[in-house]
Amino acid sequence: MKSKLFLSAIALLMAFTMQAQEVNEKYIEVTGTSEIEIVPDKIHYLIEIREYFEEEFDGKSKPEQYRTKVPLHKIEQGVRKVLSELNVPQNAIRTQEIGNYWRKQGQNFLVSKILDIILTDFNLINEIVKRIDTKGISTMRIDKLENKDILAYHKRGKIEALKAAQQKATYLVEALGKKLGDVIRIVEAENRTVFPLAQSNVMASDAASFDSFRTIKKNYSMLVCFEIVE
């Protein structure tokens, strides 16, 4: 029993000693941030096409008088024709979604489809908007921007954030007449991507509308703990 008590006393003493050492440790913890602008080389442009009635656009017919439905395949043919004229390859166009759209009670279903078009040039978007027949178009918008060298951008962003943390810690410690020591730990915070608001208004999709999409802003944050040297 005495032996157990003695061992317990030693363990308790070691615990207090370790806690005291932790309290006496001198360190500084800072957060470094960086922002990297990424130029996308792949643009996912979504065009939602939807069946409609020709009478909708004659300026005089009422909904109950609509009779001549323009089928989805005809609308899609028109879209693909425009894309072909702009040298967008057919394998760059894929169907993202297709379904029925309920117009009004008592009327026919109207079928809609979303086309995901991969582009490499923002100027093509402006040309698509100029040439396409918008009567069968519900929305056109930029969905996703990508870059094949995204991992290299991530590495650069994290390194810049670490350098920023070191610079911040250095001038703070030197202001107190101390020196910055070794790194104790590094914690990578959640990185954040800043995307511009997607453009969903077909008629407003002009050149100026897409200028903000030409770069993606990626924010990086690193929490770094440094030792303080006397």
N, C-alpha and C positions, 0 to 999 in steps of 0.2 A: 504494500500500500504506500509506504514512504517513497519507494522508487517511482511509482506512478505519479505521486504528488510532485516529486522533484522534477520529473520529465515535463509535467504540465507547467510547472513554474518556469522552466527553461523555454518552452515553446511560447509562453505568454510574454516573457522578456524579449525573445527574438521578434515577436510580432510588434511590440512597442518600439523596439529599436528600428525596425524597418519603416514603421510609420513616421518616426522622428526623422529618419534619413530622407523620406519622401517630402516631408514638410520643409526641410532645410535645403532641398534641391532648388537651385536658381535657374529658372528657364523663362523663356518668352514664347508666347504662342500668337502667331499672326496669320492672317489670311491674305493670300496673293491672288489677284485676278488678272485675266487677260481677255481680249476680244479679237477674234480672227475673222476676217472677211473671206468667204469662200465663193469663188466664181463657179456657178453650176455649169456642167457640160452636158447635162441631160435634163430635159424639162418634160414633165408629165402634164399634158394639157388635156383636160376633160371636156368633151362636147356631149351634152345630153340632147338627143333627138327625140321628138314625140310626134305621133300622128296628129293630124288636125283636119278640119273641114275647110274646103275652099271658100265656102260661104262666110266664114269668119272674117274674111278680109275684103268682102265686097262693099262694106260700108252701109249696108241696108238690111241684110238678113238678120232675123232673130234666132236665138239658139234652137228653138223648136223647128226652124226651117232648114237647119243644117242637114245636108244630104250627101254631099260629095266628099267622102273621106280620102285623104291622101295617105296611102299605106306607108308603113315604116321603111320597107325595102327601097321605095322610091326616094325617100328623104335621104337614106344612107347612101344611095348611089350618087346623089348630088354632092354629098359631103366628100365621099371618096374621090369623086372627079376633081374637085377643087384641090384636094391634097395631092393627087397625082400630078396635076398641073404645076404644083409647087415642089415636085420631086421628093415628096415624102414617101418612102417605100411602104408597100402594103404590110410588110412584116413589122412595121413600127406602129401599126394600128391593131388594137385588140379590144374585145368587148369586156367591159368591166362589170356591167349589170344590165339585165333586161327584165321587164315586167309590165304589168297592166296598170293603167292609170284611170281611176274612176272619175269621170268628168262631172256628171250631175245625175241625181236620181232619175231613172227612167231612160237615160241615154246610154249609148254604147261605151264599152271599154275602149280606151285609147292606149295603144302599146308604146312604151318608151324604152330607150336603150342609151346606155352611157358608153361612149367610145374613149378609151385611154390612148392618146396619141403621144408618142415619144419624139420630141423635137430636140435639135441641137443648137438652134438659133432663135433668139427672141424675136427677131424681125419677121420670122415666118408667122408668128401669132398675128401680127398686124395685117399681113397679107391674107390670112385665113378670114379674119373679121371683115375685111374689105370685099372679099369675093363670095363669101358663102351666102346662101339664101336663108335668112333668119326666120322665115315663116315656120319652118319645121324644127327650129332650135329652141330648147327650153333654157339652157344655161351653157355658158362656156367659161371655164376658169382654169387657173393653174393649180394643180393638186400637189405636186411634189417636185422638189429640186434635188439633184444628185450631182456628185463629183467622184470620178474614179480614183482620185488621190485623197479621199477623205481621211484615211488613216494617217497620212503624212500631216495633214492639217491638224488633226487631233494631237499628234505628238508635239508639233510646234506650239500649239495653244497651251498645253500642259507645262512645257518647259518655260514658256514666257511667264506663266502664273507662278511657277517656283522661283524664278528670278525676281519677280516682283515682291514675293514674300521675303526673300533674303534681303533685298534692298530696304524694305520697310523695317524689318527687324534690326538691321545694321544701324540705321540712323536713330532708331528709338533707344537702342542700348548704348550707343556712343554718346547720346545726349545725357546719359546718366554716368558717364565716365567709365563705362564697362566695355568689354569686348564680346563679340559674338562667337560662340563655340560651335561644337558639332551639332548636327541635326539629331534630335531625339526621336521624332516620329513625323510621318507625313500622312495626312488623311485627304484623299481626293473627294471633294464635294461634288454634288450633282451638277453636271454640265447642262447648260441651257442653250437651245437654239432659238433665235429670233427670226420668225418668218413674217413677211408682210401679210396684210389681210388679203385673202383671196378675192379675186374679181369675179363676181357672178352675174353682173348686169351685162347682157349681150351688147347693147347699144353703146355702153360706156367703155368697151374694151378697145381703146385706141392706143396709140404709141405711148402717150404720157402715163396711161394707167399701169403699164408694165415696167416702168423705169425702176421702181423700188424692188423688183424681183431679180434684178441683174446680179445681186450679191446676197449671200446668206451670212448672217452674223451669228457666230458661235461664241458663247461666253464660257470661260473656264475658271474654276475656283479651286485653290489648293490650301488646306490648312496645315501649317508647318510649325513644329515645336523645336526651338533652338535652345541649346545650353548657353548660359551666361557665364563668362569667365571674368574673374576678378582682375 
